[in-house]
Amino acid sequence: MRRGRRVAVVIPAMDEAAAIGRVLAEVPGWVDECIVADNGSTDGTGEIAAALGARVVRVARRGYGSACLAGVAAAVSAADVVVFLDGDYSDNPAEMDRLVDPVLRNEADLVVGSRVLGRPERGALPPQARFGNWLATRMIRLFWGARFTDLGPFRAVRGEVLRSMGMTDPDYGWTVEMQLRAVRQGIPWIEVPVGYRRRIGRSKITGTVKGVVGAGTKILWTILRARLGGLPTPERWRPREAVVLFTRFPRPGTTKTRLIPALGPRGAADLQRRMTEQAAATVRAAQARRGFRVEVRHEGGSEEELRRWLGAGWTYRAQGPGDLGARLDRAVREAFSSGAARVVLLGADCPGLRASDILRALRALDRADAAVGPSADGGYYLLGLRRVVPGLFEAIPWGTASVRERTLAVLRRRGLKWRLLPVRRDVDRPEDLVVLRGRS
């Protein structure tokens, strides 16, 4: 922690095996988590980073912005500040306090490290990079009056601001998009001088004509698009897949009531807390790989209490009135009406849930109308849908061993296809506690 605040570092990297170890070694000890977003490395970059204690996120879609977006999704949900730096050793992690401290002092929400204001090593910024940087920043000054001097990758952003900015660019427009969104959204920003070193290995941008032209074109197009028609809105670019996690706020006496005789009110509430946190961590792991949006439907607790508990970056809504069927139906309909093409419902009482279960369900929906994760007690721990199915949640005897079969019967009557996932065990009754003992 830095001054009592959590700091996460995101390092996009592709084939940086020669540099990543030195980069991680220089990250200050007060950083809470280092996330290396491995953008398809073939030289063992991810393995080296993992061995050094970094959290590695594999990013299938190539692109600098894609790696950054995946890193943000995987970052500590409660991070107060998120820092970005490249994995090629050109940015100096030891200078990170210059970026983070102004955010913690509430001087700005975005702090950009300017290599122009600092002292780059000789040859670190080749002429083509200096010219492109000069042209882009002058265009921003002309159109919006914002006097940036650099579009460098080394920067720090307040966590809650980053998660609300609506970043979308999957390629080399990422850094300029962030600065343009800050200007257009009235987000306080400053620049601070930072050094810049000669990178280890060959640059993927300035090292080739194709890289220079491609990155420069994307940056200039991002600026012109913002000027002429505006940047893509988060609503327009929001993921077309939604995962909805159902849970209860862990207040003693109101949750896991069937376990109170065995665990007591506080013990049952603590179990609810631990299982929800485990389910949330599993969802975040899957989200980092797939990029879906997440909504938490909760019973008990306020939206603010849930956000403080499970972290920002997700949507929190009360489950609302009605039995479980009515609440599930409402969540599904609202998810599809907000633009989702696939919806996965999850409960928070399945300790065996894996990120692969969520990913498998979403893949299954490429060809099937539904994906069902059967629980051993006759219900289901996961239900994925490709569209609203009328009557799917009606007249279901919730809490009984016939829930799954009754649900499949509705799908069968409507001529729909479904895929079954691996069987998992829920924890709802005292006899289910053996599942937890087996995992301890």
C-alpha positions as CSV (number, residue, x, y, z in Angstrom):
1,M,0.0,0.0,0.0
2,R,1.0,3.6,-0.6
3,R,-0.3,5.9,2.2
4,G,-3.0,3.5,3.1
5,R,-4.2,3.1,-0.5
6,R,-4.1,0.1,-2.7
7,V,-2.0,0.3,-5.9
8,A,-2.1,-2.1,-8.9
9,V,0.3,-2.0,-11.8
10,V,-0.7,-3.2,-15.3
11,I,2.2,-4.2,-17.7
12,P,1.1,-5.0,-21.2
13,A,3.8,-7.2,-22.8
14,M,4.5,-9.3,-25.9
15,D,7.8,-11.2,-26.2
16,E,9.6,-9.3,-23.5
17,A,11.4,-12.2,-21.9
18,A,14.7,-10.3,-21.9
19,A,13.2,-7.3,-20.1
20,I,10.3,-8.4,-17.9
21,G,12.4,-9.7,-15.1
22,R,14.3,-6.4,-14.7
23,V,11.0,-4.4,-14.9
24,L,9.4,-6.5,-12.1
25,A,12.5,-6.3,-10.0
26,E,12.3,-2.5,-10.0
27,V,8.6,-2.2,-9.1
28,P,8.4,-0.5,-5.6
29,G,7.6,-2.7,-2.7
30,W,4.5,-0.7,-1.8
31,V,2.7,-1.9,-5.0
32,D,-0.1,-4.3,-4.0
33,E,-0.3,-6.3,-7.3
34,C,1.6,-6.5,-10.6
35,I,-0.5,-7.8,-13.5
36,V,1.3,-8.7,-16.7
37,A,-1.1,-8.8,-19.6
38,D,0.6,-11.2,-21.9
39,N,-0.4,-10.4,-25.5
40,G,0.5,-13.6,-27.2
41,S,4.2,-14.0,-26.2
42,T,6.0,-17.0,-27.7
43,D,9.3,-16.5,-25.8
44,G,8.2,-17.4,-22.3
45,T,7.4,-13.8,-21.1
46,G,4.4,-15.0,-19.1
47,E,6.1,-17.9,-17.5
48,I,9.0,-15.6,-16.3
49,A,6.6,-13.0,-14.9
50,A,4.6,-15.7,-13.1
51,A,7.7,-17.2,-11.6
52,L,8.6,-13.7,-10.2
53,G,5.2,-13.4,-8.5
54,A,3.3,-11.4,-11.0
55,R,-0.3,-12.2,-11.9
56,V,-0.3,-13.1,-15.6
57,V,-3.4,-12.6,-17.8
58,R,-3.3,-14.3,-21.2
59,V,-4.8,-12.0,-23.8
60,A,-5.8,-13.7,-27.0
61,R,-6.7,-10.6,-29.1
62,R,-3.6,-8.9,-30.3
63,G,-3.3,-5.1,-29.6
64,Y,-1.8,-2.8,-27.0
65,G,-5.2,-1.6,-25.9
66,S,-6.6,-5.1,-25.7
67,A,-3.8,-6.0,-23.3
68,C,-4.4,-2.9,-21.2
69,L,-8.2,-3.6,-21.1
70,A,-7.6,-7.1,-19.9
71,G,-5.2,-5.9,-17.3
72,V,-7.8,-3.4,-16.0
73,A,-10.4,-6.2,-15.8
74,A,-8.0,-8.3,-13.9
75,A,-6.7,-5.6,-11.6
76,V,-7.5,-5.7,-7.9
77,S,-11.2,-4.6,-7.7
78,A,-10.5,-2.3,-4.8
79,A,-7.4,-0.7,-6.3
80,D,-7.4,3.0,-5.5
81,V,-4.8,3.7,-8.2
82,V,-3.9,1.8,-11.4
83,V,-0.5,2.4,-12.9
84,F,0.4,1.5,-16.5
85,L,4.0,1.0,-17.8
86,D,5.5,-0.9,-20.6
87,G,7.3,-4.2,-20.2
88,D,10.3,-3.4,-22.3
89,Y,12.3,-1.6,-19.6
90,S,11.9,1.8,-21.2
91,D,9.8,3.2,-18.3
92,N,11.4,3.4,-14.9
93,P,9.3,1.8,-12.2
94,A,11.3,3.5,-9.5
95,E,9.7,6.8,-10.6
96,M,6.2,5.5,-10.0
97,D,5.8,7.6,-6.9
98,R,5.9,10.7,-9.1
99,L,2.7,9.4,-10.8
100,V,0.9,7.9,-7.8
101,D,1.4,10.5,-5.1
102,P,-0.5,13.4,-7.0
103,V,-3.5,11.1,-7.2
104,L,-3.3,10.3,-3.5
105,R,-3.0,14.0,-2.7
106,N,-6.1,14.6,-4.8
107,E,-4.2,16.9,-7.2
108,A,-5.4,15.0,-10.2
109,D,-7.3,11.8,-11.3
110,L,-5.0,11.2,-14.3
111,V,-1.2,11.7,-14.1
112,V,0.7,11.3,-17.4
113,G,4.4,10.7,-17.3
114,S,5.9,13.1,-19.8
115,R,9.1,12.0,-21.5
116,V,9.3,15.4,-23.1
117,L,9.4,17.2,-19.8
118,G,11.9,14.6,-18.4
119,R,15.3,13.4,-19.7
120,P,15.1,10.5,-22.1
121,E,18.3,8.6,-22.8
122,R,20.0,9.4,-26.0
123,G,18.4,7.3,-28.8
124,A,15.4,6.2,-26.6
125,L,13.0,8.4,-28.5
126,P,13.9,8.3,-32.3
127,P,13.0,11.2,-34.5
128,Q,9.9,9.6,-36.0
129,A,8.5,9.1,-32.5
130,R,9.3,12.6,-31.4
131,F,7.6,14.1,-34.5
132,G,4.5,11.9,-34.2
133,N,4.2,12.8,-30.5
134,W,4.6,16.5,-31.3
135,L,1.9,16.4,-34.1
136,A,-0.6,14.5,-32.0
137,T,-0.3,16.8,-28.9
138,R,-0.5,19.9,-31.1
139,M,-3.7,18.7,-32.6
140,I,-5.2,18.1,-29.1
141,R,-4.1,21.6,-28.2
142,L,-5.7,23.1,-31.3
143,F,-9.0,21.2,-31.0
144,W,-9.5,21.3,-27.2
145,G,-6.9,23.6,-25.7
146,A,-5.4,20.9,-23.6
147,R,-1.6,21.4,-23.4
148,F,-0.3,17.9,-23.3
149,T,3.3,17.4,-24.2
150,D,3.4,13.6,-24.4
151,L,1.3,10.5,-25.1
152,G,3.6,8.2,-23.2
153,P,2.5,4.9,-21.7
154,F,3.7,5.5,-18.1
155,R,0.7,6.9,-16.2
156,A,-1.4,6.6,-13.1
157,V,-5.2,6.8,-12.9
158,R,-7.6,6.8,-10.0
159,G,-9.2,3.4,-10.0
160,E,-12.8,4.4,-9.8
161,V,-12.3,7.1,-12.5
162,L,-10.6,4.6,-14.9
163,R,-13.5,2.1,-14.5
164,S,-16.0,4.8,-15.4
165,M,-14.1,6.4,-18.3
166,G,-15.4,3.9,-20.9
167,M,-12.1,3.0,-22.5
168,T,-12.6,0.9,-25.6
169,D,-9.6,1.2,-28.0
170,P,-8.0,-2.2,-28.6
171,D,-4.8,-1.0,-30.3
172,Y,-2.3,1.9,-30.2
173,G,-5.0,4.5,-29.8
174,W,-5.3,3.5,-26.1
175,T,-3.1,6.2,-24.5
176,V,-4.5,9.1,-26.6
177,E,-8.0,7.9,-26.0
178,M,-7.5,8.0,-22.3
179,Q,-6.2,11.6,-22.5
180,L,-9.0,12.7,-24.8
181,R,-11.6,11.1,-22.5
182,A,-10.1,13.0,-19.6
183,V,-10.4,16.3,-21.4
184,R,-13.9,15.7,-22.7
185,Q,-15.2,14.4,-19.4
186,G,-13.6,17.1,-17.3
187,I,-11.4,14.7,-15.4
188,P,-8.5,16.6,-13.6
189,W,-5.1,15.7,-15.2
190,I,-1.5,16.8,-14.9
191,E,1.8,15.8,-16.5
192,V,4.9,15.1,-14.5
193,P,8.5,14.6,-15.9
194,V,9.7,11.1,-16.2
195,G,12.8,9.5,-17.7
196,Y,12.8,7.1,-20.6
197,R,15.4,4.4,-21.3
198,R,16.5,2.6,-24.4
199,R,14.3,-0.4,-24.5
200,I,15.6,-3.9,-24.3
201,G,15.1,-5.6,-27.6
202,R,13.6,-4.2,-30.8
203,S,10.6,-1.8,-30.7
204,K,7.4,-3.2,-32.2
205,I,6.4,0.3,-33.3
206,T,9.4,2.6,-33.9
207,G,11.6,-0.3,-34.9
208,T,9.7,-0.9,-38.2
209,V,8.2,1.4,-40.9
210,K,5.0,-0.6,-40.7
211,G,4.8,-0.1,-36.9
212,V,5.4,3.7,-37.2
213,V,2.8,4.1,-39.9
214,G,0.2,1.9,-38.2
215,A,0.5,3.4,-34.8
216,G,0.7,6.9,-36.1
217,T,-2.4,6.5,-38.3
218,K,-4.4,5.0,-35.4
219,I,-3.4,7.8,-33.0
220,L,-4.3,10.6,-35.5
221,W,-7.5,8.9,-36.5
222,T,-8.5,8.6,-32.8
223,I,-8.0,12.4,-32.4
224,L,-9.9,13.2,-35.6
225,R,-12.8,10.9,-34.7
226,A,-13.1,12.5,-31.3
227,R,-13.2,15.9,-33.0
228,L,-15.6,15.1,-35.8
229,G,-18.0,12.5,-34.2
230,G,-17.0,11.8,-30.7
231,L,-15.4,8.8,-29.2
232,P,-17.3,5.5,-29.0
233,T,-19.6,5.5,-26.0
234,P,-19.4,2.7,-23.4
235,E,-23.0,1.8,-24.2
236,R,-22.2,1.3,-27.9
237,W,-19.1,-0.7,-27.2
238,R,-20.2,-2.6,-24.1
239,P,-19.5,-6.3,-24.2
240,R,-22.3,-8.4,-25.7
241,E,-22.0,-11.0,-23.0
242,A,-23.3,-10.6,-19.5
243,V,-22.7,-12.6,-16.3
244,V,-25.1,-12.0,-13.5
245,L,-24.1,-13.2,-10.0
246,F,-26.9,-13.7,-7.4
247,T,-25.9,-13.3,-3.8
248,R,-27.0,-12.1,-0.4
249,F,-25.3,-9.5,1.8
250,P,-23.7,-11.4,4.7
251,R,-25.6,-10.0,7.6
252,P,-26.0,-12.5,10.5
253,G,-29.4,-14.0,10.8
254,T,-30.5,-13.1,7.3
255,T,-28.5,-15.4,5.1
256,K,-27.8,-19.2,4.9
257,T,-30.6,-19.7,7.4
258,R,-30.6,-23.4,6.9
259,L,-27.0,-23.5,8.1
260,I,-27.6,-21.5,11.3
261,P,-28.4,-24.6,13.4
262,A,-25.0,-25.9,12.5
263,L,-22.9,-22.7,12.3
264,G,-24.8,-20.1,14.2
265,P,-25.9,-16.8,12.7
266,R,-22.4,-15.3,12.5
267,G,-20.9,-18.5,11.2
268,A,-23.5,-18.8,8.5
269,A,-23.0,-15.2,7.5
270,D,-19.2,-15.6,7.4
271,L,-19.6,-18.6,5.1
272,Q,-21.9,-16.6,2.9
273,R,-19.2,-13.9,2.8
274,R,-16.4,-16.3,2.0
275,M,-18.3,-18.1,-0.7
276,T,-19.4,-14.9,-2.4
277,E,-15.9,-13.6,-2.4
278,Q,-14.7,-16.8,-3.9
279,A,-17.4,-16.7,-6.6
280,A,-16.5,-13.1,-7.4
281,A,-12.8,-14.0,-7.8
282,T,-13.8,-16.8,-10.1
283,V,-15.9,-14.4,-12.2
284,R,-13.1,-11.9,-12.4
285,A,-10.7,-14.6,-13.6
286,A,-13.1,-15.5,-16.4
287,Q,-13.8,-11.9,-17.2
288,A,-10.1,-11.2,-17.7
289,R,-10.0,-13.9,-20.4
290,R,-13.4,-13.2,-22.1
291,G,-14.2,-9.5,-21.4
292,F,-17.9,-9.8,-20.5
293,R,-19.7,-7.4,-18.3
294,V,-20.7,-8.3,-14.8
295,E,-23.8,-7.5,-12.8
296,V,-24.3,-8.5,-9.1
297,R,-28.0,-9.0,-8.1
298,H,-28.1,-8.8,-4.3
299,E,-30.6,-9.3,-1.5
300,G,-29.9,-7.2,1.5
301,G,-27.3,-4.5,1.7
302,S,-27.1,-1.3,-0.3
303,E,-25.4,-0.7,-3.6
304,E,-22.6,1.2,-1.8
305,E,-22.1,-1.6,0.7
306,L,-21.9,-4.2,-2.1
307,R,-19.4,-2.0,-4.1
308,R,-17.2,-1.5,-1.0
309,W,-17.3,-5.3,-0.4
310,L,-16.8,-6.7,-3.9
311,G,-15.2,-3.7,-5.7
312,A,-15.9,-1.2,-8.3
313,G,-16.2,-1.9,-12.1
314,W,-19.3,-4.0,-11.8
315,T,-23.0,-3.1,-11.7
316,Y,-25.0,-3.7,-8.5
317,R,-28.7,-4.0,-8.3
318,A,-31.2,-5.2,-5.8
319,Q,-32.9,-8.5,-6.7
320,G,-36.3,-7.0,-6.2
321,P,-39.6,-8.5,-5.2
322,G,-41.0,-11.9,-6.0
323,D,-39.8,-15.5,-5.6
324,L,-36.5,-16.7,-7.0
325,G,-38.1,-17.4,-10.4
326,A,-39.4,-13.9,-10.7
327,R,-36.0,-12.4,-9.8
328,L,-34.2,-14.6,-12.2
329,D,-36.6,-13.8,-15.0
330,R,-36.3,-10.1,-14.3
331,A,-32.5,-10.2,-14.4
332,V,-32.5,-12.1,-17.7
333,R,-35.0,-9.8,-19.4
334,E,-33.1,-6.7,-18.3
335,A,-29.8,-8.0,-19.4
336,F,-31.0,-8.8,-22.9
337,S,-32.9,-5.5,-23.2
338,S,-29.7,-3.7,-22.3
339,G,-27.9,-5.2,-25.3
340,A,-26.6,-8.6,-24.2
341,A,-26.6,-11.4,-26.7
342,R,-25.7,-14.1,-24.1
343,V,-26.5,-14.1,-20.5
344,V,-25.1,-16.4,-17.8
345,L,-26.7,-16.6,-14.3
346,L,-24.7,-17.8,-11.4
347,G,-25.3,-18.4,-7.7
348,A,-22.7,-17.7,-5.0
349,D,-23.1,-21.0,-3.1
350,C,-21.0,-23.3,-5.3
351,P,-17.5,-23.5,-4.0
352,G,-16.4,-25.8,-6.8
353,L,-17.3,-23.2,-9.5
354,R,-14.4,-22.6,-11.9
355,A,-13.6,-19.9,-14.4
356,S,-13.6,-22.6,-17.1
357,D,-17.2,-23.4,-16.3
358,I,-18.2,-19.8,-17.1
359,L,-16.1,-19.8,-20.3
360,R,-17.4,-23.2,-21.4
361,A,-21.0,-22.0,-20.9
362,L,-20.4,-18.9,-23.1
363,R,-18.7,-21.0,-25.8
364,A,-21.6,-23.5,-25.6
365,L,-24.0,-20.7,-26.5
366,D,-22.4,-20.4,-29.9
367,R,-24.5,-23.4,-30.9
368,A,-26.9,-24.2,-28.1
369,D,-29.8,-22.2,-26.8
370,A,-28.9,-22.8,-23.2
371,A,-26.1,-24.1,-21.0
372,V,-26.8,-25.7,-17.7
373,G,-24.4,-26.4,-14.9
374,P,-26.1,-29.1,-12.8
375,S,-25.7,-29.2,-9.1
376,A,-25.6,-32.5,-7.2
377,D,-28.8,-31.7,-5.3
378,G,-31.0,-31.6,-8.5
379,G,-30.8,-27.9,-9.1
380,Y,-28.3,-25.9,-11.1
381,Y,-25.4,-23.6,-10.2
382,L,-25.2,-21.9,-13.7
383,L,-27.7,-21.2,-16.4
384,G,-26.7,-19.6,-19.7
385,L,-29.2,-18.4,-22.2
386,R,-29.0,-17.0,-25.8
387,R,-32.5,-15.4,-25.5
388,V,-35.4,-14.9,-23.2
389,V,-37.4,-18.2,-22.8
390,P,-41.0,-17.5,-21.8
391,G,-42.1,-19.6,-18.8
392,L,-38.6,-20.9,-18.0
393,F,-38.8,-19.7,-14.4
394,E,-42.5,-20.2,-13.7
395,A,-44.0,-22.9,-11.5
396,I,-40.6,-24.2,-10.5
397,P,-40.5,-25.8,-6.9
398,W,-37.3,-23.9,-5.9
399,G,-35.2,-25.6,-3.3
400,T,-36.2,-29.1,-4.3
401,A,-34.5,-31.9,-6.2
402,S,-36.7,-31.4,-9.3
403,V,-35.6,-27.9,-10.2
404,R,-33.2,-28.9,-13.0
405,E,-35.5,-31.5,-14.6
406,R,-38.4,-29.0,-14.5
407,T,-36.2,-26.4,-16.2
408,L,-35.0,-28.8,-18.8
409,A,-38.6,-29.8,-19.5
410,V,-39.5,-26.3,-20.4
411,L,-36.5,-26.1,-22.8
412,R,-37.6,-29.4,-24.3
413,R,-41.2,-28.3,-24.9
414,R,-40.0,-25.3,-26.7
415,G,-37.7,-27.3,-28.9
416,L,-34.5,-25.7,-27.6
417,K,-31.1,-27.3,-27.4
418,W,-28.9,-27.2,-24.3
419,R,-25.5,-28.3,-23.2
420,L,-24.7,-29.7,-19.8
421,L,-21.6,-28.6,-17.8
422,P,-19.7,-30.6,-15.2
423,V,-21.7,-31.5,-12.0
424,R,-20.8,-29.3,-9.0
425,R,-21.9,-29.3,-5.3
426,D,-23.9,-26.5,-3.8
427,V,-23.6,-25.7,-0.1
428,D,-27.1,-25.0,1.3
429,R,-27.7,-27.5,4.0
430,P,-25.7,-28.8,7.0
431,E,-25.0,-32.1,5.2
432,D,-23.4,-30.0,2.4
433,L,-20.7,-28.7,4.7
434,V,-18.6,-31.8,3.9
435,V,-17.8,-30.2,0.6
436,L,-16.0,-27.4,2.4
437,R,-14.1,-29.8,4.6
438,G,-13.0,-31.7,1.6
439,R,-11.6,-28.4,0.1
440,S,-9.9,-27.2,3.2
